[in-house]
Amino acid sequence: MASLQDPLHDSLSNLPFPAGKKQTAGLVDGVKTDVMVMSFSDKIMVTISQEGRLAHWLHVPLGNNNPGTDGMHTLSEGTDDSLLPLSGLTATSLLGGHAPGQDTIGQLLARQIATAIATKAPAEKRLLVVGLGLGKIGGDRESFFSIVDLVLQCI
C-alpha cells in the first residue's frame, strides 16, 4: 500500500521561496514608505505601501510586440524626453484607483517603473504588476521622484 505524503512536510518545503525578493524603505513626505520587488518566472511584482495600505493594483505588459524590434524596447539617446515613460508601455488598473487623482498617479508610476525596468533590461518580456498603497495622493514632483528612487534601489 502506497503511503500518502504530507505536502507540508515534503522535503521540498524546506527550500526558500522560489522568487527573488528585494525591499527597501524610506520617507516620502515624512511618511514611511515600503517598497518590495519580487521576481517570478512570468511576472515582476512591485508593491509600494504607506501605513500598511495596498489599495490600487495595475499591470504593464513589458513585452514589445512591434514588428522589427525583436522584442527589444527602443530607448532614447539622452534627449530632453529621456525622463518620460516609454510611449509603448500601457498601464491598466486591475483593482482600485477610483479616488480622484489616484488612477492617473498610479498609471504614471507604473509606466515609470516599467520604463526603468525596460531601460535596465530592454529584452524583458514579463508582466509588471504594481500594487500601490499611498496615503496621500498628490501631484508633488518631489514625492513622485522619491517613490521612483526607492523602487530603483530594488530593481
N, C-alpha and C positions, 0 to 999 in steps of 0.2 A: 504494500500500500504506500503510495507516494505521500509524503508529508507536505502540508501547505506551508509556504514560507510567510513569515510576518514581514510585510514591506517596511514597517517601522524599524525593524532590527536587521534588515538586509545589510550585507557588507558594504553596499554602495551608499548607504545612508550616512556613513561617516565622512564622505567626501565633502569638500567645501561646495558652496552653491556654485553652479557652473557658469554664472555670469560674472564678468569683470565689473567691479564697482569702484567708484572714486567719489569722494564727497568733501565738501568744504563748507564753511560758514563765515559770515561777515555781517557787518552792519550796513544797512541801506536805509537812509533817512532815520538813523537811530534805532531801527528795528532789526533784531537778529534775523538773518535770512539764511536758511539752509538750502544747499544745492547738492543733489546727488545725481550721478550719471551711471546707469547700468547698461552694459553692452551685451545684448543677447545675439544669437546667431542670425536672427531675422529682423531685429529692430534695436534701436538705441532709445533708451528711456531717460529723460531728463526731468527731475522734479525740482521745483523752486517753491519753497514753503516759508511762510512767516507765521509764527504763533501756531504751528501745527495744522495750518489750513492746506487743503488741496481741493479746489472747487472748480477749476477750469481745465479741461483736457483738450489738447489739439494734436493733430498729426500732420507731418510733412513728408511726402514721399521724396527720398533723396535720389532715386534712380532717374537718369536723364535718358529719355526715350527719343530724343530728337535725332533725325537722320544725320549721318555723317559725324556724330560726336563720339562714337564708340563707347557710349555710356559715361563719358567724362564731362564734367561741368567746365564751361569756358569762364575763366577768371580774367578780370580787367588787369591792366598793367600799371596799377598805381595811379589811375586818373582820379579826378575830383570825386567821382561817384564810387570809389573803391570801398567806402564805408557803408554803402547802401546794400540791402539784401539782394541776392541774385534774383533777377526778374523771372526766371523759370521755376522758382520754388513757390508752391502754394500751400498755405496753412489752412486747415479746415478744423473748425470746432467740433469736437465729439460730444462734449458734455459741459454744461455750464457756460459762462461767458455772457450771460444775458443782462448783467448790470450795465448801466450806461458807461461806455468807455472801456469796459473790460475786454470785450471781444477784439477791439482794434488794437489795444496794447498787447493782448495775448498773441494775436496773429503776427504783429511786428516782432515781438520777442522770439516766437517760434521760427520765423523766417530768418532772423538774425543769427540764431543758434544754428540753424540748418546751413546758412552761408558759412559760418565758422567751420563747421564740420566738412563741408564741401571744399573749402579752401585748404584745409589740412589734408584731406584725402579726396581728391577730385573724382576718383572712381567709386566712391561709396555709393552703394545701392540699397542699403537697408532703410526701413521706415523709421523716421524720427517721431517719437511720441513725447509730448511735453505736458507735464502736469504743473499747473500754477496754483498757488495759494497765497496771493499777495493781499495784504491787509488794506493798504491804501493805494488805489489805482489813480495815477496821475500822469500827466504828460511831462514830468520833470526829466529833463535830459540827463542830469547828473545821476539820478537814481536808476534810470534805464541803463546807462553805461556801467554803473556799479553792479547791477544784476548780470549783465553780459560778461563783465570781468570775472565775477565769481564762477560763471559757467566755463569760461575759458581756462580757468585753473583746473577744471576737471576733465576737459576733453583733450 
